[in-house]
């Protein structure tokens, strides 16, 4: 039999949600890095925590859904600074080659003189697989103390060297006996290169084998 209090609650249609308000909230439990765990704020979202710590939630960029607390402000530049930026810059061949690598295939830059005549058209070139692997990543200065602590932790981490197995050494020896230092030929060898390793990977394995 229902009590009078229960009847009034059912009649009013008011549900007590104090206990179930945060029942379905996603709880983030940091089990990995202790530095992130010590600086984690449970009252903020994952994106807010990562932004405050100086980290990225995705290396591919955001696809939408970013919160905008304040309207974006456009940077104001003086007329003199704008004129200096628009001045024609003499490009050397090294600069042109660097721009070709930074541009995507199908993109281009048009260089003009003061009269508007076209001097040079720089078109982006597609990078090869080896160029992508060998490309040096520019170092970015850490902006927060958390990132500095993570970089110091990663620099002091002990990396166990990996040794080649007897099977791998025998396999590399067959590649060297057949192709010498022609790593492109090793790459196209379907019988020996059954795992389809790239020419750059094969070069590193051969150099490691020759150092033994």
BAFI-3210 file (N, C-alpha, C; in Angstrom, 3 decimals, decimal comma, padded with zeros to 6 digits):
// residues 212
n [1|2|3|4|5|6|7|8|9|10|11|12|13|14|15|16|17|18|19|20|21|22|23|24|25|26|27|28|29|30|31|32|33|34|35|36|37|38|39|40|41|42|43|44|45|46|47|48|49|50|51|52|53|54|55|56|57|58|59|60|61|62|63|64|65|66|67|68|69|70|71|72|73|74|75|76|77|78|79|80|81|82|83|84|85|86|87|88|89|90|91|92|93|94|95|96|97|98|99|100|101|102|103|104|105|106|107|108|109|110|111|112|113|114|115|116|117|118|119|120|121|122|123|124|125|126|127|128|129|130|131|132|133|134|135|136|137|138|139|140|141|142|143|144|145|146|147|148|149|150|151|152|153|154|155|156|157|158|159|160|161|162|163|164|165|166|167|168|169|170|171|172|173|174|175|176|177|178|179|180|181|182|183|184|185|186|187|188|189|190|191|192|193|194|195|196|197|198|199|200|201|202|203|204|205|206|207|208|209|210|211|212]
n.u [000,842|000,595|002,172|000,945|002,801|004,063|001,962|001,454|003,810|003,661|001,349|002,083|004,068|006,746|010,048|012,608|015,708|018,181|019,965|020,430|021,482|024,164|024,669|024,903|027,009|030,123|032,916|036,268|039,073|042,323|044,827|047,326|049,875|051,497|052,013|050,100|047,872|048,180|047,762|045,221|041,936|038,924|036,531|036,460|036,054|037,340|038,522|038,897|040,712|042,940|043,573|044,260|046,491|048,195|048,136|047,065|043,952|043,586|045,684|044,997|043,559|040,591|037,215|034,961|032,507|033,796|034,017|033,126|033,847|034,331|034,067|036,018|038,978|040,368|043,726|045,350|047,199|049,653|049,844|052,360|053,633|052,072|052,757|055,408|055,166|053,975|055,937|058,095|059,828|063,004|063,534|065,524|066,925|066,933|064,936|062,730|062,580|062,020|059,506|058,033|057,878|056,409|053,935|050,837|050,012|048,709|048,305|049,546|051,839|052,005|054,352|054,827|055,941|056,451|054,834|052,860|053,369|053,825|056,323|057,249|055,894|055,122|054,620|053,161|054,729|054,362|055,307|057,648|057,498|059,798|060,852|058,946|059,311|061,950|061,870|062,613|061,264|060,276|061,303|059,168|058,698|057,998|055,030|053,780|054,172|053,543|053,911|056,655|057,544|056,680|058,242|060,795|060,554|060,225|062,695|064,450|063,748|064,413|065,399|065,129|067,468|066,860|067,608|068,676|067,133|068,113|066,829|066,104|068,631|069,677|067,909|068,385|071,000|070,711|069,377|071,373|073,396|072,176|071,313|073,103|073,767|071,507|068,683|066,193|065,804|065,696|063,312|061,436|061,682|059,840|059,981|061,864|061,319|058,826|057,188|056,780|058,345|059,531|061,940|063,497|063,206|064,389|066,984|067,820|067,773|069,728|072,019|072,186|072,706|075,224|076,840|077,300]
n.v [-001,183|002,198|005,043|008,217|010,239|009,118|009,004|011,750|012,492|011,033|012,145|014,821|014,587|015,160|014,299|013,019|013,918|014,207|012,225|010,798|012,561|012,883|010,343|009,199|010,558|010,866|009,479|010,242|008,387|008,554|006,457|006,158|008,176|009,806|012,503|013,856|012,934|014,169|016,823|016,966|018,208|017,476|018,775|019,880|019,405|016,871|018,074|020,693|020,238|019,209|021,404|023,291|022,073|022,167|020,287|018,178|016,948|015,557|014,792|015,296|017,590|019,596|018,692|020,156|021,413|022,883|024,903|028,320|030,792|033,490|036,061|035,660|037,540|039,586|039,883|042,993|044,904|047,302|049,815|050,088|047,702|045,958|046,771|046,003|043,258|042,733|043,292|042,410|039,415|038,119|034,971|032,148|029,192|027,129|027,973|027,796|025,043|024,190|025,319|023,915|021,443|021,984|022,739|021,255|018,658|020,035|022,531|025,922|028,730|032,065|034,291|037,711|040,803|044,327|045,560|043,765|041,679|038,235|036,389|033,912|030,649|028,531|025,230|022,707|019,616|016,086|014,165|011,511|008,186|007,567|010,121|011,204|009,606|010,217|012,877|015,636|016,607|019,703|021,143|022,116|024,657|024,108|025,167|025,057|024,115|021,478|020,183|020,553|018,992|016,489|016,200|016,136|013,803|011,945|012,202|011,160|008,556|005,092|003,326|000,218|-001,453|-002,928|-006,066|-007,839|-010,810|-014,264|-015,263|-012,866|-011,785|-013,713|-013,379|-010,687|-010,950|-012,522|-010,693|-008,725|-010,211|-010,718|-008,247|-006,281|-002,949|-001,898|-000,729|-000,177|-002,234|-004,317|-003,671|-004,210|-006,891|-009,614|-012,187|-012,327|-010,010|-010,383|-009,225|-006,716|-004,411|-001,035|000,752|002,431|001,299|-001,171|-000,344|000,635|-001,731|-003,238|-001,648|-001,828|-004,511|-004,707|-003,408|-005,171]
n.w [000,000|-000,908|000,553|001,895|001,210|-000,987|-002,781|-003,187|-004,457|-006,843|-007,939|-008,281|-010,189|-010,120|-010,314|-008,321|-008,959|-007,889|-007,037|-009,329|-011,141|-011,985|-012,789|-015,308|-016,341|-018,046|-016,689|-016,358|-015,987|-015,173|-015,908|-016,861|-017,488|-014,829|-014,538|-016,088|-014,723|-012,227|-012,854|-013,808|-014,168|-012,809|-013,090|-015,569|-019,142|-021,433|-023,672|-022,704|-020,607|-022,023|-023,628|-021,689|-020,576|-022,678|-024,719|-027,498|-028,568|-030,877|-033,585|-036,125|-036,325|-035,618|-036,280|-035,958|-033,584|-031,629|-028,770|-028,461|-026,551|-026,554|-029,018|-031,982|-032,492|-034,941|-035,989|-035,811|-038,023|-038,772|-041,394|-042,432|-041,736|-043,237|-045,818|-045,893|-045,800|-048,229|-050,017|-052,724|-052,591|-053,031|-054,219|-053,730|-055,307|-053,460|-051,709|-053,404|-053,909|-051,344|-050,929|-052,817|-051,611|-049,347|-050,300|-051,286|-053,686|-056,645|-055,582|-055,722|-056,016|-057,071|-058,161|-058,465|-059,988|-059,231|-061,121|-061,593|-063,280|-064,043|-062,549|-061,625|-061,258|-058,744|-058,185|-056,210|-055,337|-055,270|-052,478|-052,139|-050,699|-049,208|-048,801|-047,098|-044,823|-044,157|-043,636|-041,623|-038,556|-037,407|-034,365|-031,720|-029,414|-026,003|-024,382|-021,920|-018,440|-017,974|-020,431|-020,696|-018,564|-019,453|-021,763|-020,629|-019,147|-021,203|-022,455|-020,574|-020,482|-020,550|-023,351|-024,621|-026,535|-029,717|-030,974|-033,880|-034,984|-035,553|-037,806|-039,118|-039,617|-041,372|-043,468|-044,258|-045,071|-047,372|-049,003|-049,335|-050,593|-053,019|-054,119|-053,338|-052,626|-053,693|-052,868|-053,878|-055,686|-053,860|-052,656|-054,679|-054,945|-054,928|-053,951|-051,829|-050,303|-048,763|-046,902|-047,823|-047,205|-047,114|-049,182|-047,629|-045,058|-045,511|-046,080|-043,561|-042,062|-043,379|-042,974|-040,207|-039,942|-041,184|-039,371|-037,362]
ca.u [000,000|001,415|002,044|000,475|003,918|004,283|000,849|001,635|004,913|003,174|000,370|002,781|004,872|008,107|010,958|013,813|016,861|019,438|020,874|020,714|021,873|025,486|024,836|025,304|028,137|031,313|033,996|037,579|040,018|043,674|045,582|048,634|050,936|051,251|052,062|048,771|046,933|048,325|047,295|043,899|040,827|037,747|035,367|036,547|035,937|038,620|039,097|039,340|041,915|044,045|043,935|044,930|047,782|049,033|048,146|046,077|043,092|043,725|046,728|044,418|042,783|039,208|036,234|033,763|032,094|034,640|033,269|033,591|033,392|034,444|034,176|037,422|039,465|041,299|044,942|045,455|048,568|049,797|050,003|053,770|053,912|051,418|053,530|056,623|054,827|053,616|057,081|058,584|060,958|063,808|063,606|066,611|066,490|066,656|063,619|061,713|062,447|061,357|058,087|057,409|057,617|055,392|052,645|050,218|049,841|047,586|048,410|050,625|052,078|052,374|055,188|054,705|056,756|055,685|053,872|051,860|053,757|054,147|057,747|057,460|054,771|055,640|053,578|053,504|055,069|054,018|056,464|057,769|057,368|061,065|060,990|058,078|059,923|063,223|061,668|062,860|060,171|060,786|061,014|058,264|058,997|056,911|054,376|053,294|055,052|053,199|054,573|058,095|057,759|056,512|059,414|061,915|060,324|060,491|064,137|065,157|063,235|065,377|064,910|065,849|067,839|066,317|068,627|068,148|067,069|068,889|066,057|066,213|070,004|069,809|067,104|069,107|072,195|070,281|069,097|072,637|074,097|071,481|071,135|074,142|073,226|070,368|067,532|064,983|065,648|065,226|061,897|060,625|061,899|058,628|060,269|062,539|060,616|057,441|056,425|056,634|058,980|059,964|063,376|064,119|063,263|065,397|068,300|068,165|068,051|071,015|073,065|072,293|073,355|076,628|077,567|077,558]
ca.v [000,000|003,406|006,033|009,524|010,969|008,537|009,418|013,146|012,559|010,544|013,098|016,038|014,288|015,673|013,203|013,404|013,598|014,601|011,093|010,284|013,646|012,610|008,900|008,859|011,398|010,090|009,710|010,004|007,846|008,583|005,304|006,111|009,082|010,418|013,962|014,271|012,619|015,152|018,129|016,810|018,856|016,658|019,617|020,302|018,354|016,371|019,103|021,815|019,814|019,114|022,754|023,951|021,437|022,390|019,072|018,087|015,766|014,851|015,379|015,591|018,816|019,465|018,610|020,892|021,245|023,622|025,939|029,687|031,597|034,898|036,198|035,732|038,878|039,585|040,634|044,294|045,222|048,655|049,923|049,901|046,278|045,324|047,050|045,202|041,885|042,643|043,558|041,264|038,755|037,361|033,577|031,356|027,867|026,325|028,381|027,278|023,608|024,015|025,639|022,828|020,343|022,380|022,805|019,989|018,500|020,807|023,894|026,682|030,122|032,916|035,418|038,823|041,974|045,507|045,894|042,708|040,645|036,951|036,055|032,485|029,875|027,415|024,209|021,690|018,295|014,982|013,587|010,065|007,546|007,703|011,515|011,400|008,947|010,853|014,303|016,048|017,353|020,873|021,137|023,164|024,999|023,804|026,374|024,856|023,334|020,064|019,689|020,489|017,823|015,299|016,095|015,700|012,403|011,138|012,232|010,332|007,187|004,103|002,608|-001,041|-001,646|-004,127|-006,817|-008,639|-012,244|-015,065|-015,321|-011,572|-011,650|-014,571|-012,756|-009,501|-011,430|-012,942|-009,482|-008,062|-011,049|-010,679|-006,891|-005,348|-001,752|-001,423|-000,934|-000,174|-003,601|-005,119|-003,361|-004,845|-008,346|-010,193|-013,458|-012,091|-008,960|-010,859|-008,326|-005,456|-003,308|000,028|000,824|003,080|000,313|-002,171|000,279|000,670|-003,097|-003,646|-000,909|-002,398|-005,831|-004,527|-002,896|-006,273]
ca.w [000,000|-001,021|001,619|001,393|000,593|-002,307|-003,630|-003,565|-005,417|-008,140|-008,443|-008,701|-011,368|-009,939|-010,041|-007,574|-009,813|-007,252|-006,968|-010,671|-012,042|-012,550|-012,907|-016,664|-016,773|-018,361|-015,741|-016,942|-015,006|-015,728|-015,411|-017,498|-017,066|-013,521|-014,664|-016,530|-013,646|-011,154|-013,323|-014,411|-013,471|-013,057|-013,389|-016,964|-020,139|-021,939|-024,550|-021,877|-019,913|-022,968|-024,049|-020,571|-020,383|-023,852|-025,518|-028,554|-028,500|-032,148|-034,415|-037,434|-036,256|-035,179|-037,357|-035,550|-032,201|-030,692|-028,063|-028,671|-025,408|-026,909|-030,483|-032,417|-032,829|-036,046|-035,673|-036,472|-038,437|-039,264|-042,846|-042,760|-041,670|-044,375|-047,019|-045,860|-046,107|-049,634|-050,871|-053,468|-051,953|-053,972|-053,825|-054,282|-055,742|-052,262|-051,213|-054,321|-053,668|-050,040|-051,107|-053,563|-050,691|-048,376|-050,984|-051,644|-055,142|-057,151|-055,062|-056,329|-055,649|-058,200|-057,759|-059,409|-059,708|-058,832|-062,172|-061,695|-064,236|-063,434|-062,619|-061,415|-060,730|-057,955|-058,064|-055,233|-055,835|-054,375|-051,829|-052,183|-049,385|-048,507|-048,377|-045,933|-043,671|-043,817|-043,390|-040,246|-037,940|-036,705|-032,931|-031,256|-028,022|-025,071|-023,889|-020,551|-017,566|-018,111|-021,636|-020,398|-017,713|-020,282|-022,631|-019,803|-018,822|-022,400|-022,749|-019,595|-020,524|-021,060|-024,518|-024,752|-027,944|-030,349|-031,700|-034,974|-034,744|-036,508|-039,053|-039,791|-040,107|-042,542|-044,536|-044,728|-045,775|-048,709|-049,773|-049,677|-051,578|-054,313|-054,674|-052,913|-051,982|-054,484|-051,983|-054,698|-056,195|-052,725|-052,431|-055,715|-054,928|-054,317|-053,295|-050,552|-049,550|-048,694|-046,021|-048,551|-046,497|-048,007|-049,439|-046,474|-043,984|-045,879|-045,935|-042,139|-041,607|-043,931|-042,262|-038,863|-040,076|-041,539|-038,209|-036,421]
c.u [000,886|001,130|001,507|001,571|004,183|003,180|001,024|002,745|004,477|002,210|001,048|003,608|006,288|009,009|012,208|015,037|018,191|020,436|021,293|021,188|023,189|025,744|025,387|026,445|029,378|032,442|035,325|038,521|041,381|044,466|047,011|049,647|050,568|051,284|050,706|047,738|046,990|047,768|045,908|042,825|039,535|036,507|035,359|036,387|037,323|039,302|039,628|040,610|043,118|044,509|044,693|046,323|048,726|049,145|047,043|045,257|043,185|044,778|046,201|043,604|041,349|038,280|034,944|033,480|032,958|033,840|033,933|033,032|033,389|034,546|035,629|037,789|040,490|042,539|045,023|046,917|048,588|050,015|051,443|054,125|053,280|052,171|054,802|056,333|054,528|054,780|057,569|059,846|061,696|063,982|064,783|066,079|066,181|065,293|062,496|061,490|061,739|059,868|057,356|057,046|056,528|054,007|052,132|050,123|048,573|047,561|049,609|050,698|052,540|053,146|055,144|055,659|055,861|054,622|052,786|052,185|054,185|055,619|057,946|056,174|055,348|054,486|054,057|053,746|054,722|055,281|056,459|057,676|058,645|061,279|060,124|058,703|061,186|063,067|061,846|061,707|060,757|060,357|060,160|058,534|057,772|056,360|053,878|054,288|054,779|053,897|056,074|058,410|057,625|057,706|060,635|061,779|060,622|061,977|064,923|064,698|064,261|064,734|065,759|066,196|067,296|067,401|067,952|068,196|067,898|068,154|066,181|067,610|070,227|069,064|067,809|070,353|071,846|069,989|070,378|073,398|073,470|071,492|072,220|073,548|072,072|069,092|066,206|064,726|065,200|063,740|061,001|060,823|060,741|058,906|060,914|061,808|059,122|056,574|056,298|057,160|059,531|061,485|064,113|064,228|064,310|066,803|068,744|068,505|069,399|072,171|073,264|072,989|074,839|077,464|077,921|078,951]
c.v [001,246|004,362|007,344|010,337|010,455|008,954|010,866|013,291|012,110|011,530|014,371|015,809|014,811|014,517|013,717|012,957|013,946|013,453|010,591|011,360|013,340|011,121|008,501|009,733|010,533|010,468|009,326|009,571|007,773|007,438|005,271|007,032|009,779|011,936|014,499|014,029|013,664|016,512|018,074|017,456|018,112|017,485|020,101|019,114|017,919|017,424|020,285|021,459|019,777|020,497|023,472|023,376|021,650|021,179|019,130|016,823|014,938|015,563|015,746|016,875|018,536|019,482|019,341|020,685|021,960|024,755|027,292|030,552|033,081|034,998|036,322|037,139|038,754|040,396|041,906|044,578|046,626|048,651|049,673|048,427|045,549|045,561|046,223|043,755|041,711|042,921|042,269|040,710|037,925|035,938|032,898|029,972|026,964|026,669|027,830|025,789|023,338|024,307|024,542|021,666|020,697|022,459|021,404|019,873|019,209|022,232|024,600|028,100|030,874|034,109|036,478|039,940|043,150|045,892|044,843|041,626|039,380|036,633|034,545|031,874|028,641|026,447|023,134|020,335|017,239|014,365|012,072|009,495|007,690|009,130|011,811|010,796|009,662|012,334|014,623|016,917|018,509|020,844|022,343|023,405|024,741|025,083|026,245|024,025|021,840|019,463|019,592|019,276|016,532|015,111|015,629|014,233|011,494|011,091|011,320|008,873|006,254|003,312|001,355|-001,274|-002,971|-004,782|-007,652|-010,119|-012,988|-015,154|-014,009|-011,358|-012,498|-013,983|-011,532|-009,901|-011,878|-011,725|-008,801|-008,871|-010,937|-009,290|-005,903|-004,179|-001,135|-001,698|-000,866|-001,560|-004,546|-004,914|-004,088|-006,351|-009,014|-011,490|-013,259|-011,076|-009,302|-009,951|-006,915|-004,258|-002,306|000,013|001,463|002,113|-000,750|-001,613|000,302|-000,721|-003,580|-002,927|-001,450|-003,749|-005,695|-004,013|-004,011|-006,840]
c.w [000,000|000,117|001,049|000,723|-000,824|-003,269|-004,104|-004,603|-006,805|-008,766|-008,965|-009,960|-011,302|-009,536|-009,342|-008,368|-009,160|-007,245|-008,348|-011,640|-012,735|-012,742|-014,264|-017,184|-016,989|-017,417|-016,386|-015,832|-015,672|-015,100|-015,943|-016,854|-015,769|-013,583|-015,098|-015,430|-012,537|-011,548|-013,951|-013,538|-013,805|-013,394|-014,837|-017,894|-020,608|-022,817|-023,747|-021,120|-020,848|-023,410|-022,941|-020,348|-021,561|-024,739|-026,572|-028,375|-029,768|-032,976|-035,792|-037,433|-035,851|-036,381|-037,004|-034,080|-031,189|-030,073|-028,281|-027,549|-025,755|-028,426|-030,893|-032,847|-033,936|-035,686|-036,494|-036,768|-038,998|-040,771|-043,258|-042,745|-042,848|-045,661|-047,058|-046,209|-047,593|-050,569|-051,516|-052,808|-052,995|-053,443|-054,499|-054,649|-054,547|-051,678|-052,088|-054,090|-052,343|-050,155|-051,871|-052,641|-049,682|-048,999|-051,304|-053,166|-055,621|-056,646|-055,698|-055,803|-056,889|-057,665|-058,853|-059,017|-059,343|-059,853|-062,335|-062,684|-063,496|-063,646|-062,564|-060,868|-060,045|-057,699|-057,091|-055,880|-054,783|-053,807|-051,998|-050,774|-048,569|-048,015|-047,157|-044,687|-043,209|-043,483|-041,906|-039,744|-037,143|-035,240|-032,556|-029,776|-027,142|-024,463|-022,445|-019,762|-017,686|-019,323|-021,409|-019,544|-018,509|-021,213|-021,847|-019,418|-020,009|-022,733|-021,816|-019,613|-021,158|-022,199|-024,701|-026,214|-028,477|-031,194|-032,791|-034,626|-035,797|-037,847|-039,840|-040,356|-041,359|-043,737|-045,129|-045,509|-047,196|-049,592|-050,226|-050,731|-052,964|-054,940|-054,253|-052,135|-052,779|-053,688|-052,741|-055,286|-055,086|-052,488|-053,432|-055,796|-054,184|-053,563|-051,920|-049,698|-049,478|-047,825|-046,598|-047,746|-047,502|-048,177|-048,270|-045,298|-044,262|-045,736|-044,477|-041,616|-042,124|-043,234|-040,852|-038,895|-040,358|-040,371|-037,225|-036,635]
res [x|x|x|x|x|x|x|x|x|x|x|x|x|x|x|x|x|x|x|x|x|x|x|x|x|x|x|x|x|x|x|x|x|x|x|x|x|x|x|x|x|x|x|x|x|x|x|x|x|x|x|x|x|x|x|x|x|x|x|x|x|x|x|x|x|x|x|x|x|x|x|x|x|x|x|x|x|x|x|x|x|x|x|x|x|x|x|x|x|x|x|x|x|x|x|x|x|x|x|x|x|x|x|x|x|x|x|x|x|x|x|x|x|x|x|x|x|x|x|x|x|x|x|x|x|x|x|x|x|x|x|x|x|x|x|x|x|x|x|x|x|x|x|x|x|x|x|x|x|x|x|x|x|x|x|x|x|x|x|x|x|x|x|x|x|x|x|x|x|x|x|x|x|x|x|x|x|x|x|x|x|x|x|x|x|x|x|x|x|x|x|x|x|x|x|x|x|x|x|x|x|x|x|x|x|x|x|x|x|x|x|x]
***
